[in-house]
Amino acid sequence: MATIERFEDIEAWQEARKLTRMVYAATRKGGFARDYRFCSQIQAAAVSVMSNIAEGFESQSNRTFIRYLFIAKGSAGEVRSQLYVALDQGYISPEEFEALYNRATLTSKKIAGFIRYLQSRLD
């Protein structure tokens, strides 16, 4: 594995950034944009994925980094759960739901893989 020098080099962070862009794009439209509280909540969850990966990386401790990665993974799950609300309220189409859900799932899988990698390097 190549040496990661910046959090921006982490694939999971790159996927989280894509997810965040997609969430922000979806929340700018129609009823979603008018549901300020829910809109803010799903945006915050998406941003939390990116932010926790970055903050954990900057901690310079693999144990601390892993803890932050688990928080980021939890936030990706929160986004997935909130996408069901958005779908059920008609804020997003089934196609938009699928694209967003798939991106959130991919992000979560990348984080999980990175956690496994870091855990294998602890001892």
Secondary structure, DSSP 8 states (H G I E B T S, - for coil): -----SGGG-HHHHHHHHHHHHHHHHHTSHHHHH-HHHHHHHHHHHHHHHHHHHHHHHT--HHHHHHHHHHHHHHHHHHHHHHHHHHHTTSS-HHHHHHHHHHHHHHHHHHHHHHHHHHHT--
